[in-house]
Amino acid sequence: MTRRFTRLAWTAATFTYLLIILGAIVRITGSGLGCGEHWPLCNGKLLPPLDLPTMIEYGHRLAAAAVSVLVAALALSTWWLRRGAGSEEQNSPDRTAYVALGLLILQVLLGAVTVKLSLPPWTVILHLGTAMLLLATLIVAARTADLTPGASPGIPGTPRSRAGSAALGLGFVTVLFGALTANLGAASACLGFPLCNGQVVPAGNYLQHIHWTHRLLAYTLFAYVVWWAVRSRRRGAWYVVALVTLQVAVAAAMVLFALPQPLQAAHVAVGAAVWAGLVLAVL
């Protein structure tokens, strides 16, 4: 039964990762209002006429519905296994799936608010941040279910744990600033790479400052995870280094080639993979 629970948790995490990429495609293609301002229906219908923007947004909603079913099933499975474990509670899943269910409900509400308010940047950013937290929670649920009964995924407070948690926090802030950069239209504010318009301190408007802050956070994350990998000698940390390196390369190509849509989608996909890799490396 625990093996089934683990498979369900990993499936939910995988679908959530794909949902994040689909959400990015919705934003990149300008399909956020492909279903109008209607929610949960699409243009007032259960099965709307499917032009391209509507198909993209409707596909995103269907993927969100699939994630909802998987997370709800995971929470129900947790309740059932804990109920059946009785006094042997250490052999049953922890309550992480309940946290995932709470984040899912928040995510659905944010999605509805985002559509109803015609995609204000602050709701879009919160929507992505909540999705990243949901992905992390599902990974934790899956990973802890893989451990032997009574084992812990980590010992809080140890130097290794503190270093990993710092990398995780830095990664999350970098992701949020990336969302801020994209949704405020600041992605094209800094031309050239690695500097911003050839300057270490851009002298332009606030959009340049937001974009440059995101880049500085990304550079800092790269340097930090390299230091963390060397210090901890953990294979997972080196995987994160490889993913962050790939992410910086994709970002450089994206800027140098004037933000082609496929590279924008790849930037989000690799960024979500960096986040997932950080969670796994910390565990």
URJO-V183930 format. One line per field, one symbol per residue. ss: DSSP state (H for helix, E for strand, - for the rest). phi: phi as a letter, one per 30 degrees, with the letter a starting at -180 (. if undefined). psi: psi as a letter, one per 20 degrees, with the letter a starting at -180 (. if undefined). A space follows every 50 residues. Layout:
# URJO-V183930
ss->???
phi->???
psi->???
This chain:
# URJO-V183930
ss->-HHHHHHHHHHHHHHHHHHHHHHHHHHH-------------E--E----- -HHHHHHHHHHHHHHHHHHHHHHHHHHHHHHHHHH---HHH----HHHHH HHHHHHHHHHHHHHHH----HHHHHHHHHHHHHHHHHHHHHHHHHH---- --------HHHHHHHHHHHHHHHHHHHHHHHHH------------E--E- -----HHHHHHHHHHHHHHHHHHHHHHHHHHH--HHHHHHHHHHHHHHHH HHHHHH----HHHHHHHHHHHHHHHHHHHHHH-
phi->.ddddddddddddddddddddddddedddicdcdcicdaddchibdbddc deeddddddddddddddddddddddddddddddddidcddccddcedddd dddddddddddddeddciidedddddddedddddedddddddddddddei dbdacejdedddddddddddddddddddddeddcicdcdcciaddchicd bdccdddddddddddddddddeddddddddddhcedddddeddddddddd ddddddcihdedddddddddddddddddddddd
psi->hhggggggghgggghgghhgghhghgghjkjhkhjbjqpirokjqhnrpm rghggghhhghhhhhghggggghgghhggghhhhhcilhijrqajhhhgg gghgggggghggggghjllqhhhgghggghgghgggghggggghhiqqpi rqiroqiqgggggghghggggghgghhgggggijkjhjhoqrpirokjqh oqjbahhghgghggghgggggghghgggggghkpghhhggggghggghgg gghgghkllqghhgghggghghhggghggghh.
